[in-house]
């Protein structure tokens, strides 16, 4: 790689060039906002920050590109074999959004417990809802409720600690429980999912999308959940079998769902998830905060230094 590598920032909205300049960055920078611009400028870049605009056809042997710093923690969109063959290193942004996503998950949990979507809808109609006699229809408290965190890592671990502040009991699942409970009261292997689901008032998905977690929440999983329980998904949409989720919500098998991610994004206009009364949808904004660009740039700068020293990257994938 050149002594002063050229950075290419590729995102439809994020302001990486602006933030890099504000930090006093000294390397040459190109910023693009579209797939067409990315394809045109990629031959000039040594380092690429990208997520949704990436296409695996861009991984060509003999090119100038040497490092991709993914903007997202998830890296399922990258063909690792193609990158390795092209001599391109890849690092994820794992951890950059841990605080943001865990806080978003907690906000979704609170919104559903306190019936905030209903309050917003009533405000739009200028309707002052009266007191409710039916206990099942009232707002609820979190204290004493059991939260099952599926995928205890940086995000899931922080969510566990936030939930403990609300006096919740937290049960965590992770691939290797020997790696620690991360603040949960109990820790179990992912294989214990079906056994743990009946205990949970709220199930929060914070796991990565892998071959093992794709479709993890299927018809059998929803059938195992406690009747009336809440599902919160801040992981990836395809961790859920969406048809099974919709059926469970329609039948009342589970009480409600709060989703920051869906199987197809943007969520198609014809999806029932838009209009089901027991669903809250946010448009994959869990990790999107005013600090996000700087968090990713911190990772990129560290990985540039590591690359120069011939060391393994932080969050190295390829």
LORO-43845 format. One record per residue (C-alpha): residue in three letters; x, y, z. Coordinates in pm, whole numbers. Example, Ala and Ser with C-alpha at 12.3 -4.5 7.8 and 13.67 -1.06 7.14 Angstrom:
<recs>
REC rest      X      Y      Z
REC  ALA   1230   -450    780
REC  SER   1367   -106    714
</recs>
This chain:
<recs>
REC rest      X      Y      Z
REC  UNK      0      0      0
REC  UNK    116    356    -72
REC  UNK    277    576    195
REC  UNK    -28    803    184
REC  UNK   -313    569     92
REC  UNK   -629    711    -61
REC  UNK   -945    661    142
REC  UNK  -1278    601    -30
REC  UNK  -1588    659    181
REC  UNK  -1898    502     24
REC  UNK  -2235    556    188
REC  UNK  -2563    711     76
REC  UNK  -2593    937    382
REC  UNK  -2311    913    637
REC  UNK  -2070   1208    652
REC  UNK  -1735   1036    682
REC  UNK  -1534   1290    480
REC  UNK  -1666   1575    691
REC  UNK  -1586   1400   1017
REC  UNK  -1242   1285    893
REC  UNK  -1152   1644    806
REC  UNK  -1279   1768   1144
REC  UNK  -1048   1519   1313
REC  UNK   -750   1658   1124
REC  UNK   -716   1362    889
REC  UNK   -423   1404    651
REC  UNK   -481   1128    394
REC  UNK   -640   1193     53
REC  UNK  -1014   1127     57
REC  UNK  -1283   1044   -200
REC  UNK  -1649   1031    -96
REC  UNK  -1926    873   -304
REC  UNK  -2299    838   -251
REC  UNK  -2409    586   -515
REC  UNK  -2322    248   -658
REC  UNK  -2227    406   -991
REC  UNK  -1988    652   -824
REC  UNK  -1834    376   -617
REC  UNK  -1767    159   -919
REC  UNK  -1610    455  -1102
REC  UNK  -1383    564   -814
REC  UNK  -1285    225   -670
REC  UNK   -972    187   -890
REC  UNK   -828    500   -720
REC  UNK   -870    370   -364
REC  UNK   -638    184   -127
REC  UNK   -885    176    162
REC  UNK  -1263    151    137
REC  UNK  -1526    224    402
REC  UNK  -1850     66    283
REC  UNK  -2149   -146    378
REC  UNK  -2467   -157    169
REC  UNK  -2307    -30   -154
REC  UNK  -2058   -317   -170
REC  UNK  -2087   -570   -453
REC  UNK  -1873   -884   -458
REC  UNK  -1795   -827   -825
REC  UNK  -1571   -541   -706
REC  UNK  -1324   -789   -552
REC  UNK  -1078   -817   -842
REC  UNK   -721   -954   -814
REC  UNK   -446   -710   -904
REC  UNK   -636   -398   -799
REC  UNK   -517   -118   -577
REC  UNK   -765   -184   -296
REC  UNK   -599   -347      6
REC  UNK   -836   -288    298
REC  UNK  -1212   -275    347
REC  UNK  -1324   -133    678
REC  UNK  -1688   -234    694
REC  UNK  -1918     39    821
REC  UNK  -2146   -224    974
REC  UNK  -2089   -493   1234
REC  UNK  -2254   -748   1005
REC  UNK  -2038   -871    718
REC  UNK  -2264  -1132    557
REC  UNK  -2271   -925    235
REC  UNK  -1901   -991    163
REC  UNK  -1769  -1295    -26
REC  UNK  -1472  -1382    194
REC  UNK  -1320  -1624    -54
REC  UNK  -1330  -1362   -331
REC  UNK  -1169  -1103   -104
REC  UNK   -892  -1342      0
REC  UNK   -819  -1431   -363
REC  UNK   -803  -1058   -448
REC  UNK   -565   -987   -159
REC  UNK   -812   -756     13
REC  UNK   -831   -751    393
REC  UNK  -1169   -705    561
REC  UNK  -1251   -583    912
REC  UNK  -1597   -546   1061
REC  UNK  -1723   -251   1266
REC  UNK  -1817   -482   1552
REC  UNK  -1839   -281   1872
REC  UNK  -1872     57   1701
REC  UNK  -2248     56   1755
REC  UNK  -2270   -157   2071
REC  UNK  -2389    130   2290
REC  UNK  -2630    262   2028
REC  UNK  -2793    -71   1940
REC  UNK  -2824   -187   2301
REC  UNK  -2986    146   2392
REC  UNK  -3220    115   2093
REC  UNK  -3318   -237   2202
REC  UNK  -3391   -108   2552
REC  UNK  -3595    176   2403
REC  UNK  -3800    -75   2201
REC  UNK  -3859   -286   2512
REC  UNK  -3977     20   2705
REC  UNK  -4190    143   2415
REC  UNK  -4380   -185   2399
REC  UNK  -4419   -218   2776
REC  UNK  -4541    141   2810
REC  UNK  -4758    127   2492
REC  UNK  -4581    426   2337
REC  UNK  -4686    342   1976
REC  UNK  -5051    352   2085
REC  UNK  -4993    686   2259
REC  UNK  -4834    829   1941
REC  UNK  -5129    711   1733
REC  UNK  -5375    861   1982
REC  UNK  -5187   1190   1979
REC  UNK  -5222   1205   1601
REC  UNK  -5598   1155   1642
REC  UNK  -5618   1405   1935
REC  UNK  -5764   1122   2142
REC  UNK  -5718   1118   2520
REC  UNK  -5747    755   2619
REC  UNK  -5936    689   2939
REC  UNK  -5839    462   3226
REC  UNK  -5844     88   3150
REC  UNK  -6009   -176   3366
REC  UNK  -5874   -475   3169
REC  UNK  -5535   -558   3322
REC  UNK  -5413   -723   3002
REC  UNK  -5456   -396   2811
REC  UNK  -5271   -166   3050
REC  UNK  -4912    -46   3035
REC  UNK  -4673   -276   3219
REC  UNK  -4365   -259   3441
REC  UNK  -4035   -432   3361
REC  UNK  -3930   -517   3716
REC  UNK  -3945   -891   3775
REC  UNK  -3985   -973   3405
REC  UNK  -3746  -1220   3239
REC  UNK  -3546  -1106   2936
REC  UNK  -3388  -1370   2714
REC  UNK  -3094  -1224   2520
REC  UNK  -3015  -1441   2219
REC  UNK  -2651  -1368   2137
REC  UNK  -2467  -1231   2440
REC  UNK  -2177  -1032   2298
REC  UNK  -2096   -662   2305
REC  UNK  -2450   -552   2220
REC  UNK  -2631   -828   2408
REC  UNK  -2405   -789   2710
REC  UNK  -2471   -419   2739
REC  UNK  -2843   -478   2690
REC  UNK  -2826   -728   2979
REC  UNK  -2669   -464   3203
REC  UNK  -2928   -204   3103
REC  UNK  -3210   -450   3173
REC  UNK  -3067   -525   3517
REC  UNK  -3102   -154   3598
REC  UNK  -3477   -203   3547
REC  UNK  -3476   -498   3791
REC  UNK  -3526   -755   3519
REC  UNK  -3398  -1112   3533
REC  UNK  -3169  -1173   3237
REC  UNK  -3098  -1509   3074
REC  UNK  -2831  -1508   2804
REC  UNK  -2750  -1744   2518
REC  UNK  -2417  -1754   2337
REC  UNK  -2227  -1999   2120
REC  UNK  -1967  -2061   2391
REC  UNK  -2095  -1994   2746
REC  UNK  -1736  -2024   2873
REC  UNK  -1677  -1676   2728
REC  UNK  -1881  -1529   3013
REC  UNK  -2228  -1416   3113
REC  UNK  -2169  -1047   3026
REC  UNK  -2398   -928   3305
REC  UNK  -2673  -1189   3262
REC  UNK  -2800  -1383   3563
REC  UNK  -2767  -1709   3367
REC  UNK  -2575  -1809   3057
REC  UNK  -2653  -2107   2833
REC  UNK  -2546  -2234   2489
REC  UNK  -2746  -2135   2182
REC  UNK  -2868  -2494   2162
REC  UNK  -3078  -2424   2475
REC  UNK  -3300  -2173   2289
REC  UNK  -3616  -2388   2278
REC  UNK  -3578  -2474   2647
REC  UNK  -3534  -2108   2750
REC  UNK  -3810  -1952   2536
REC  UNK  -4103  -2055   2762
REC  UNK  -3940  -1868   3053
REC  UNK  -3906  -1534   2878
REC  UNK  -4146  -1242   2890
REC  UNK  -3927  -1064   2634
REC  UNK  -3694  -1225   2377
REC  UNK  -3427   -995   2235
REC  UNK  -3228  -1102   1929
REC  UNK  -2878   -952   1927
REC  UNK  -2688  -1230   1749
REC  UNK  -2493  -1217   1424
REC  UNK  -2647  -1362   1108
REC  UNK  -2467  -1689   1036
REC  UNK  -2559  -2024    883
REC  UNK  -2648  -2136   1236
REC  UNK  -2871  -1836   1321
REC  UNK  -3048  -1793    986
REC  UNK  -3414  -1875   1052
REC  UNK  -3337  -1943   1419
REC  UNK  -3675  -1804   1523
REC  UNK  -3899  -2037   1326
REC  UNK  -4251  -2170   1373
REC  UNK  -4138  -2408   1648
REC  UNK  -3955  -2130   1831
REC  UNK  -4259  -1902   1828
REC  UNK  -4473  -2191   1948
REC  UNK  -4234  -2236   2240
REC  UNK  -4252  -1871   2350
REC  UNK  -4460  -1775   2651
REC  UNK  -4811  -1674   2537
REC  UNK  -4826  -1295   2505
REC  UNK  -4448  -1253   2512
REC  UNK  -4266   -979   2320
REC  UNK  -4002  -1028   2050
REC  UNK  -3739   -757   1992
REC  UNK  -3507   -793   1692
REC  UNK  -3201   -568   1658
REC  UNK  -2990   -844   1497
REC  UNK  -3068   -921   1133
REC  UNK  -3410   -972    978
REC  UNK  -3328  -1319    848
REC  UNK  -3265  -1450   1199
REC  UNK  -3647  -1473   1200
REC  UNK  -3867  -1674    969
REC  UNK  -4081  -1371    884
REC  UNK  -4384  -1569    769
REC  UNK  -4382  -1762   1097
REC  UNK  -4345  -1437   1292
REC  UNK  -4643  -1279   1115
REC  UNK  -4854  -1590   1177
REC  UNK  -4761  -1589   1548
REC  UNK  -4850  -1221   1579
REC  UNK  -5181  -1258   1394
REC  UNK  -5289  -1559   1599
REC  UNK  -5198  -1395   1930
REC  UNK  -4948  -1673   1999
REC  UNK  -4702  -1399   2089
REC  UNK  -4815  -1061   2212
REC  UNK  -4609   -814   2015
REC  UNK  -4289   -751   1824
REC  UNK  -4053   -455   1793
REC  UNK  -3831   -481   1486
REC  UNK  -3536   -266   1382
REC  UNK  -3451   -513   1105
REC  UNK  -3653   -709    849
REC  UNK  -3580   -987    602
REC  UNK  -3598   -745    310
REC  UNK  -3494   -383    356
REC  UNK  -3655   -143    297
REC  UNK  -3958   -331    425
REC  UNK  -4190   -382    123
REC  UNK  -4507   -173    127
REC  UNK  -4721   -488    105
REC  UNK  -4572   -645    420
REC  UNK  -4831   -703    697
REC  UNK  -4568   -588    948
REC  UNK  -4648   -227    855
REC  UNK  -5008   -251    968
REC  UNK  -5028   -519   1237
REC  UNK  -5144   -337   1552
REC  UNK  -4901   -528   1776
REC  UNK  -4585   -444   1579
REC  UNK  -4344   -152   1605
REC  UNK  -4101   -107   1314
REC  UNK  -3796    119   1310
REC  UNK  -3599    142    982
REC  UNK  -3269    -23   1084
REC  UNK  -3165    287   1276
REC  UNK  -3048    112   1593
REC  UNK  -2683    190   1528
REC  UNK  -2730    529   1368
REC  UNK  -2621    803   1607
REC  UNK  -2436   1133   1586
REC  UNK  -2118    956   1699
REC  UNK  -2123    668   1453
REC  UNK  -1889    810   1187
REC  UNK  -1623    880   1449
REC  UNK  -1659    533   1600
REC  UNK  -1595    372   1259
REC  UNK  -1311    612   1177
REC  UNK  -1143    512   1505
REC  UNK  -1149    150   1387
REC  UNK  -1023    241   1040
REC  UNK   -728    440   1176
REC  UNK   -631    163   1414
REC  UNK   -649    -93   1133
REC  UNK   -439    123    903
REC  UNK   -172    134   1173
REC  UNK   -194   -242   1224
REC  UNK   -174   -303    850
REC  UNK    140    -92    835
REC  UNK    296   -298   1114
REC  UNK    197   -627    954
REC  UNK    -35   -715   1242
REC  UNK   -379   -874   1249
REC  UNK   -663   -625   1210
REC  UNK   -905   -536   1485
REC  UNK  -1228   -727   1410
REC  UNK  -1047   -902   1125
REC  UNK  -1270  -1114    901
REC  UNK  -1034  -1175    605
</recs>
